[in-house]
C-alpha cells in the first residue's frame, strides 16, 4: 500500500496533509486483533497541559491557551510583539520560540549608530535602490534588474544549479547578502532558511546593510548586548550541521549532500529528485543527509529518500527530517539499523538486534478508529528472516493512556518523548 492509498483511506483534510492523517491511522490501526476499548476522538488541548510555564510566556510573546489537536499534531497560535504566528508541531513551536528573540535582537541592531551609518553609506552607493532594501525590507528580494548580475562574478554556480524556492535569490548571493545573513543566524541561533517572513525581512535588512552599507557583525551587535543573544547547548551532530549551514552557500550544500547520497549508494536520479524538491530547504537536506550518512551499513536508505518525496508542505518536510533523526538516534544508542523497507505505506527499519522499528514523529497520539487496518496489515505483512517478533514504536511526543494500553496489547513497545533521549534538531 502506497502513502497515497493511506490518505484516501483516512481522509483528505489539509493541514500538513502528507503526515497528519497518518498519525491517527498508526495509532488506531492496532485496534485489529486487540481487545477493543472505546475509541477516542481528538480534542483541543490547553497549552498548560503541554508546555512548561516559561514556554507559554516569554519576553515578547505568549502562546494562546487553546491548542488545536488533530490526534497527532498540535497547532499553536502565538501572539508576539512582532505579530501573530501560527505553527504546526511541537518542534515548530520550539523553533519559533528561538526566532522571536532573534527578531527582537535584529530590530535592536537597527536602533544603533552602526546601522544608521550603514544606511547612510548605502544611500551613496552606486546601487541607487540600496537604501530602500535596508529600510523597507521584504521577506524575499524581487523586482531587481537582472542586468546587475554582470557586476558580480561569484554567481556561476548558482546560475547553473537548479534553485530551491527556499534559497536566497541569485542576486542576494551575488551581493553576499546570504553570507551576512548566515553570520547573523549563527549569532542568534536561528535558521537562515526559515519560512518565518518577519524573521526573513529583518535578516534581509541587516544583510543588505552589511553587503552595501559596510555594517559589520561586531559593530551591529554592540547595541544588542549579551543578554539578548540566545545561547543553546548543541550536540556533536548539531554542531557539525550548524557549521556547514553557517559557512556554506546553498549551492555548495547541495554538492556536499549529493556526495553523501552518492556514498550511500543512492541512485543519482533519486537524489536529484529529492534535492530538487521544493519543500525541503537546504537545512532539511543537510540534516537528512547527515542523519542517513550516520546509518553506516544500512540497506534501503534510498527507500526512505523515495518516501520523503511525498512531502507537500513544510510540515511534511519536518516530519521526514525527524524520522531520519530518530533512526540515527536509535542506530547510535540502541542497535544499528540494518535495513529500511516500506511496509503498508510506512518505512520500517529492521535493526541489528532483530526488532522492527517504526520511527514516528508525533506530538500527542490518541486511540482513534480511523484506518485501524493500516498498522494491523503492516504487522501481518512484515516478514524478515532475522525479525525477532518485536515491534518498537518510537515517537517524539506522547500517546494517550488508552493508546499505550492497546499498543502494548498488540505487542508494540512504545517509547515516548524520544527527543529527550536522542539528538533531534527542530
Backbone torsions as a table, in degrees:
resi	resn	phi	psi	omega
1	UNK	NA	128.3	-179.9
2	UNK	-85.2	165.3	179.7
3	UNK	-57.6	-40.9	-177.1
4	UNK	-62.0	-35.1	176.5
5	UNK	-65.1	-37.0	177.0
6	UNK	-61.7	-41.5	-179.7
7	UNK	-62.3	-44.2	-179.4
8	UNK	-63.2	-33.5	-179.5
9	UNK	-68.6	-38.8	-172.4
10	UNK	-89.1	-43.3	-176.1
11	UNK	157.8	-170.7	-175.6
12	UNK	-137.8	9.4	-178.4
13	UNK	-64.7	136.9	-175.3
14	UNK	-96.9	119.5	162.2
15	UNK	-166.1	90.9	-170.0
16	UNK	59.9	49.3	-165.7
17	UNK	-60.9	-23.2	-177.5
18	UNK	-70.6	-9.2	-179.8
19	UNK	-136.6	-34.1	-170.1
20	UNK	-66.0	-26.4	179.8
21	UNK	-71.1	-25.9	-176.4
22	UNK	-73.4	-31.7	-174.5
23	UNK	-57.2	-55.2	177.8
24	UNK	-60.2	-34.3	179.3
25	UNK	-63.3	-44.7	-177.0
26	UNK	-61.9	-42.8	-177.9
27	UNK	-79.0	-35.8	-177.3
28	UNK	-75.4	-28.3	-173.2
29	UNK	-61.9	-26.5	-178.3
30	UNK	-70.8	-1.7	179.8
31	UNK	-65.3	-34.2	-178.0
32	UNK	-65.5	126.4	178.9
33	UNK	89.2	-12.1	179.6
34	UNK	-101.7	158.4	176.2
35	UNK	-67.6	114.0	-171.5
36	UNK	-71.4	137.2	166.0
37	UNK	-114.9	175.1	179.1
38	UNK	-62.4	131.6	178.8
39	UNK	-71.7	154.2	178.2
40	UNK	-99.2	150.8	173.3
41	UNK	-108.1	134.9	177.3
42	UNK	-59.1	138.8	178.2
43	UNK	-139.8	153.1	179.4
44	UNK	-62.3	151.0	-176.6
45	UNK	-122.7	168.1	177.0
46	UNK	-95.4	142.3	178.7
47	UNK	-57.4	-33.1	-179.2
48	UNK	-68.4	-19.3	175.7
49	UNK	-76.6	-20.5	-169.9
50	UNK	-111.9	-39.8	-168.7
51	UNK	-111.8	154.0	172.2
52	UNK	-73.6	154.3	-179.1
53	UNK	-54.5	-37.1	-178.7
54	UNK	-75.2	-8.8	172.2
55	UNK	-89.8	-31.1	-177.0
56	UNK	-69.7	-41.5	-179.1
57	UNK	-130.7	133.0	177.6
58	UNK	-149.0	-178.4	178.3
59	UNK	-61.0	121.5	175.9
60	UNK	82.5	1.8	-177.4
61	UNK	-154.5	163.8	169.5
62	UNK	-149.7	132.9	176.2
63	UNK	-82.8	128.6	178.5
64	UNK	-63.6	148.0	-172.3
65	UNK	-67.9	-38.8	-178.1
66	UNK	-78.5	121.9	178.2
67	UNK	-114.3	120.3	179.4
68	UNK	-73.4	130.3	-178.8
69	UNK	-126.0	133.8	-178.7
70	UNK	-109.0	19.6	-177.6
71	UNK	81.0	5.7	178.9
72	UNK	-149.0	-56.0	-177.1
73	UNK	-116.0	152.6	174.4
74	UNK	-98.3	141.0	176.1
75	UNK	-118.6	117.0	-173.2
76	UNK	-105.5	148.5	168.5
77	UNK	-118.3	128.2	-175.2
78	UNK	-123.8	120.3	174.6
79	UNK	-90.5	135.0	-177.6
80	UNK	-141.9	171.5	176.0
81	UNK	-67.7	-9.5	-175.5
82	UNK	-115.8	14.4	179.9
83	UNK	120.2	-179.7	179.3
84	UNK	-101.4	132.1	179.8
85	UNK	-116.8	146.3	172.2
86	UNK	-125.0	131.3	-179.9
87	UNK	-136.7	151.5	179.0
88	UNK	-114.3	118.9	178.0
89	UNK	112.0	141.5	178.2
90	UNK	-61.5	-40.0	178.7
91	UNK	-64.3	-39.9	178.0
92	UNK	-63.9	-35.5	176.6
93	UNK	-66.5	-45.6	178.9
94	UNK	-58.2	-39.5	179.1
95	UNK	-65.1	-44.6	179.0
96	UNK	-59.6	-39.3	-177.4
97	UNK	-71.2	-12.0	169.0
98	UNK	-90.3	-23.2	-178.6
99	UNK	-79.3	-32.1	-178.6
100	UNK	-62.2	-48.1	175.2
101	UNK	-64.8	-27.4	175.9
102	UNK	-66.6	-41.2	176.8
103	UNK	-61.8	-44.1	179.5
104	UNK	-60.6	-42.8	-178.9
105	UNK	-66.8	-40.3	178.7
106	UNK	-64.2	-38.5	178.0
107	UNK	-70.2	-30.9	176.3
108	UNK	-66.7	-37.2	176.4
109	UNK	-56.3	-40.2	-175.3
110	UNK	-71.4	-6.3	175.4
111	UNK	-92.1	-8.3	-173.5
112	UNK	-86.4	163.6	-179.9
113	UNK	-64.4	-36.5	-177.3
114	UNK	-62.5	-40.9	178.5
115	UNK	-67.8	-41.4	178.5
116	UNK	-58.9	-42.8	179.2
117	UNK	-66.8	-35.0	178.4
118	UNK	-65.5	-37.9	177.3
119	UNK	-62.8	-41.8	178.0
120	UNK	-63.3	-41.1	178.4
121	UNK	-65.9	-38.6	-179.8
122	UNK	-64.8	-33.9	179.5
123	UNK	-64.5	-24.6	-179.8
124	UNK	-94.3	-6.2	-176.4
125	UNK	-72.0	158.4	179.5
126	UNK	-65.2	-18.9	175.8
127	UNK	-82.6	99.7	-168.6
128	UNK	-67.2	-23.0	-180.0
129	UNK	-93.1	6.3	-174.2
130	UNK	-59.7	-41.5	-178.1
131	UNK	-60.9	-40.8	-179.6
132	UNK	-65.2	-33.5	178.8
133	UNK	-64.7	-26.9	-179.5
134	UNK	-86.9	-44.9	-173.8
135	UNK	-86.4	-21.8	178.5
136	UNK	-130.9	66.3	-175.2
137	UNK	-72.2	158.2	172.1
138	UNK	-122.8	168.1	-176.1
139	UNK	-73.2	-25.2	170.8
140	UNK	-136.0	150.3	-177.9
141	UNK	-90.7	121.9	-179.2
142	UNK	-135.9	164.3	173.7
143	UNK	73.2	17.6	179.3
144	UNK	-90.3	134.3	-178.8
145	UNK	-54.3	130.8	-178.2
146	UNK	-66.7	-24.3	-178.4
147	UNK	-60.9	-20.7	-178.8
148	UNK	-66.0	-17.4	178.4
149	UNK	-58.6	-30.8	-176.0
150	UNK	-65.7	-19.4	-178.2
151	UNK	-74.1	-24.9	-172.5
152	UNK	-115.0	144.9	-174.6
153	UNK	-105.6	-7.7	-171.2
154	UNK	-98.7	45.5	-175.7
155	UNK	-125.4	1.1	-172.8
156	UNK	-57.0	-45.8	-176.2
157	UNK	-67.3	-38.4	179.9
158	UNK	-65.9	-36.7	-177.8
159	UNK	-68.6	-32.4	-174.8
160	UNK	-95.5	-4.7	-178.5
161	UNK	-105.4	134.0	179.0
162	UNK	-58.2	139.0	-169.8
163	UNK	-100.9	133.6	168.9
164	UNK	-81.5	142.1	175.7
165	UNK	-58.6	-27.0	-178.0
166	UNK	-74.2	-17.6	-178.3
167	UNK	-75.6	156.6	174.4
168	UNK	-63.1	155.8	176.8
169	UNK	-63.0	157.9	-179.7
170	UNK	-62.7	-34.4	178.7
171	UNK	-63.2	-42.2	178.0
172	UNK	-59.9	-42.3	179.3
173	UNK	-62.3	-41.7	-179.4
174	UNK	-62.9	-33.6	-179.1
175	UNK	-87.1	4.1	180.0
176	UNK	65.8	16.7	176.6
177	UNK	-63.0	-38.9	-179.8
178	UNK	-58.7	-41.8	-179.7
179	UNK	-61.7	-46.3	-179.6
180	UNK	-65.3	-38.8	178.2
181	UNK	-62.1	-40.9	177.9
182	UNK	-63.5	-37.5	178.4
183	UNK	-62.3	-43.7	-179.7
184	UNK	-69.1	-38.5	178.3
185	UNK	-66.5	-32.2	176.2
186	UNK	-63.6	-37.0	179.8
187	UNK	-72.5	-38.8	-173.6
188	UNK	-100.2	4.8	176.1
189	UNK	56.7	46.9	177.5
190	UNK	-121.6	168.8	-176.6
191	UNK	-92.0	115.1	-178.7
192	UNK	-65.8	-18.8	178.8
193	UNK	-100.2	14.1	-178.1
194	UNK	-58.4	148.1	175.3
195	UNK	-84.2	0.6	179.2
196	UNK	-68.9	107.5	-173.7
197	UNK	-67.3	-33.5	178.6
198	UNK	-65.4	-45.4	177.3
199	UNK	-60.7	-44.1	-178.2
200	UNK	-64.1	-37.1	177.2
201	UNK	-61.5	-44.6	-179.0
202	UNK	-69.0	-38.5	176.6
203	UNK	-63.9	-40.8	178.5
204	UNK	-64.5	-37.8	-179.5
205	UNK	-61.9	-52.4	-179.0
206	UNK	-72.5	-28.0	177.1
207	UNK	-65.2	-45.0	176.5
208	UNK	-66.5	-38.1	178.8
209	UNK	-61.2	-35.3	178.4
210	UNK	-74.7	-43.0	-173.4
211	UNK	-70.6	-39.5	-176.2
212	UNK	-121.4	-3.5	179.7
213	UNK	-115.9	-2.8	175.8
214	UNK	78.8	16.2	179.4
215	UNK	-72.9	122.9	177.8
216	UNK	-96.7	156.8	-179.2
217	UNK	-62.0	-43.7	-177.7
218	UNK	-63.0	-41.9	178.7
219	UNK	-69.6	-37.7	-178.1
220	UNK	-65.5	-33.7	-175.0
221	UNK	-79.1	-10.0	-177.0
222	UNK	-57.1	-44.9	179.9
223	UNK	-76.2	-12.1	-176.0
224	UNK	-79.2	-48.4	-178.1
225	UNK	79.6	161.9	-175.6
226	UNK	-65.2	-32.1	-173.8
227	UNK	-67.8	-28.2	-175.6
228	UNK	-83.8	-11.3	-178.2
229	UNK	-93.9	118.5	-177.6
230	UNK	-69.4	139.8	178.0
231	UNK	-124.4	126.3	-178.1
232	UNK	-127.9	145.3	176.2
233	UNK	-78.4	123.9	-178.1
234	UNK	-109.8	150.3	178.8
235	UNK	-89.8	177.4	-175.5
236	UNK	-63.1	-46.5	179.7
237	UNK	-65.9	-41.9	179.2
238	UNK	-60.9	-40.4	178.1
239	UNK	-59.8	-44.8	-178.1
240	UNK	-66.6	-43.7	-179.9
241	UNK	-65.1	-46.3	-178.7
242	UNK	-63.5	-35.2	177.8
243	UNK	-62.2	-43.2	177.7
244	UNK	-65.1	-44.6	-178.9
245	UNK	-63.8	-34.7	-178.8
246	UNK	-77.0	-31.5	-172.3
247	UNK	-98.2	-27.2	-171.1
248	UNK	-105.6	139.0	173.9
249	UNK	-73.0	164.6	-177.8
250	UNK	-55.6	-39.8	-178.6
251	UNK	-63.8	-36.7	178.7
252	UNK	-73.3	-38.7	176.8
253	UNK	-59.7	-39.4	178.8
254	UNK	-59.7	-45.0	179.9
255	UNK	-64.1	-41.4	179.5
256	UNK	-63.5	-45.3	-178.8
257	UNK	-69.1	-37.4	176.5
258	UNK	-60.4	-40.6	178.9
259	UNK	-63.3	-40.7	178.5
260	UNK	-62.3	-43.2	178.6
261	UNK	-64.4	-39.7	177.5
262	UNK	-59.6	-43.1	-178.6
263	UNK	-67.1	-23.6	176.1
264	UNK	-81.0	-8.7	-177.4
265	UNK	84.0	16.7	178.4
266	UNK	-76.2	129.8	-179.7
267	UNK	-54.4	139.3	-176.1
268	UNK	-60.6	-37.7	-179.9
269	UNK	-61.7	-39.2	179.4
270	UNK	-69.8	-46.2	-179.6
271	UNK	-64.1	-34.1	177.5
272	UNK	-67.0	-42.2	176.7
273	UNK	-59.4	-42.3	179.7
274	UNK	-65.6	-49.0	-177.0
275	UNK	-66.1	-21.7	176.0
276	UNK	-85.6	-6.2	-174.5
277	UNK	-62.3	130.1	-173.6
278	UNK	-71.7	-18.7	-175.0
279	UNK	-98.4	-6.5	174.8
280	UNK	-99.3	117.8	179.0
281	UNK	-79.1	168.5	174.1
282	UNK	-55.5	-29.7	176.9
283	UNK	-69.2	-46.5	174.4
284	UNK	-53.9	-49.4	-176.9
285	UNK	-58.3	-43.8	-175.5
286	UNK	-68.6	-41.6	178.7
287	UNK	-66.1	-44.1	-179.3
288	UNK	-65.9	-46.5	-179.8
289	UNK	-61.7	-39.8	179.8
290	UNK	-67.4	-44.6	-179.6
291	UNK	-62.2	-46.5	-179.6
292	UNK	-65.8	-34.0	179.9
293	UNK	-66.3	-24.3	178.0
294	UNK	-75.6	-13.7	179.7
295	UNK	-85.1	59.0	-174.2
296	UNK	-58.4	130.2	178.1
297	UNK	85.9	-8.2	-177.4
298	UNK	-74.5	134.4	173.6
299	UNK	-90.1	155.6	173.5
300	UNK	85.7	15.7	177.7
301	UNK	-66.7	-23.6	173.7
302	UNK	-67.1	-30.1	177.3
303	UNK	-62.2	-43.0	178.7
304	UNK	-63.7	-45.8	-176.3
305	UNK	-63.9	-37.7	177.3
306	UNK	-65.2	-40.4	178.7
307	UNK	-62.8	-35.8	-177.2
308	UNK	-64.9	-20.0	-178.2
309	UNK	-63.0	-16.8	-178.6
310	UNK	-73.6	-18.5	-177.3
311	UNK	-54.4	128.1	-178.0
312	UNK	-122.2	16.1	174.2
313	UNK	-165.4	179.7	-177.8
314	UNK	-65.0	-37.1	179.6
315	UNK	-62.3	-40.9	176.7
316	UNK	-64.6	-40.5	178.0
317	UNK	-62.7	-41.9	177.0
318	UNK	-61.7	-38.8	-179.8
319	UNK	-58.2	-50.5	-178.8
320	UNK	-71.0	-33.5	175.4
321	UNK	-60.5	-40.4	-179.3
322	UNK	-74.3	-33.6	174.5
323	UNK	-57.0	-48.5	-178.4
324	UNK	-60.3	-39.4	-178.6
325	UNK	-70.5	-36.0	177.3
326	UNK	-66.3	-41.4	176.7
327	UNK	-58.9	-44.7	179.6
328	UNK	-63.6	-40.3	-179.7
329	UNK	-64.7	-42.8	177.5
330	UNK	-64.3	-43.9	-179.9
331	UNK	-57.1	-37.7	-174.9
332	UNK	-85.5	-27.9	-170.9
333	UNK	-112.9	-19.2	-176.0
334	UNK	-119.0	-66.6	-178.5
335	UNK	-156.9	142.2	179.9
336	UNK	-59.2	146.3	173.5
337	UNK	-80.8	125.5	-178.7
338	UNK	-94.6	-39.1	-176.5
339	UNK	-157.3	143.1	175.8
340	UNK	-112.9	129.2	179.4
341	UNK	-132.5	162.7	172.8
342	UNK	-101.2	125.9	-179.8
343	UNK	-134.6	118.3	177.7
344	UNK	60.0	28.5	178.7
345	UNK	91.0	0.2	179.5
346	UNK	-118.4	152.4	172.2
347	UNK	-86.6	124.7	-178.8
348	UNK	-120.5	130.9	-178.5
349	UNK	-105.1	124.1	172.7
350	UNK	-88.5	125.8	-174.5
351	UNK	-92.8	164.5	-179.2
352	UNK	-63.8	-24.7	178.4
353	UNK	-86.8	4.8	173.2
354	UNK	96.1	-4.0	-179.0
355	UNK	-80.8	158.5	172.3
356	UNK	-104.1	115.6	-175.3
357	UNK	-102.6	128.6	172.2
358	UNK	-110.6	112.2	176.4
359	UNK	-89.2	118.2	-175.4
360	UNK	-138.5	104.6	178.2
361	UNK	-75.4	110.2	173.9
362	UNK	-137.3	158.0	178.1
363	UNK	-86.0	-53.9	177.8
364	UNK	-155.3	120.9	-178.2
365	UNK	-105.6	137.4	177.2
366	UNK	-114.3	167.3	-177.7
367	UNK	-86.6	98.9	-175.1
368	UNK	-107.2	158.5	178.6
369	UNK	-88.2	-8.6	-175.1
370	UNK	-68.3	134.2	173.7
371	UNK	46.9	46.0	-175.2
372	UNK	-71.7	-4.9	177.8
373	UNK	-80.9	-18.9	-168.2
374	UNK	-64.5	-53.8	-176.5
375	UNK	-70.0	-35.2	177.2
376	UNK	-63.3	-42.3	178.2
377	UNK	-65.4	-38.8	178.8
378	UNK	-63.0	-44.1	179.7
379	UNK	-63.6	-39.6	-179.1
380	UNK	-68.5	-37.1	-172.9
381	UNK	-90.2	-13.4	-177.4
382	UNK	-76.9	120.5	177.2
383	UNK	-134.8	142.7	176.1
384	UNK	-161.6	131.6	-177.3
385	UNK	-60.1	-21.2	-179.2
386	UNK	-102.1	6.5	-179.3
387	UNK	-73.3	130.3	-177.7
388	UNK	-93.9	6.5	178.5
389	UNK	87.5	0.1	-176.7
390	UNK	-100.4	122.2	174.6
391	UNK	-101.6	131.0	177.1
392	UNK	-119.1	129.5	177.6
393	UNK	-112.6	112.6	179.1
394	UNK	-104.5	119.4	-179.0
395	UNK	-119.4	146.7	-178.2
396	UNK	-77.0	-22.6	-180.0
397	UNK	-113.5	-127.4	-176.0
398	UNK	-132.6	166.1	170.1
399	UNK	-124.7	159.4	-179.3
400	UNK	-70.5	159.9	177.1
401	UNK	-56.0	-39.7	179.3
402	UNK	-64.7	-45.1	178.5
403	UNK	-60.8	-40.2	-179.6
404	UNK	-63.2	-42.0	-179.7
405	UNK	-65.6	-44.8	-177.2
406	UNK	-68.5	-38.4	177.7
407	UNK	-65.5	-39.9	178.0
408	UNK	-64.3	-39.8	179.2
409	UNK	-62.7	-30.9	178.6
410	UNK	-82.1	-9.2	179.7
411	UNK	97.0	14.1	177.5
412	UNK	-93.9	125.7	173.6
413	UNK	-89.2	119.3	-176.0
414	UNK	-103.3	128.1	173.6
415	UNK	-113.5	117.8	-175.9
416	UNK	-100.0	164.6	176.2
417	UNK	50.2	44.9	-175.9
418	UNK	-67.9	-18.1	178.4
419	UNK	-65.2	-17.5	178.4
420	UNK	-83.9	-15.3	-176.9
421	UNK	-114.6	-14.8	176.0
422	UNK	-129.6	169.4	-174.9
423	UNK	-84.0	114.7	177.9
424	UNK	-133.3	126.6	175.6
425	UNK	-94.8	125.2	-179.8
426	UNK	-71.0	NA	NA
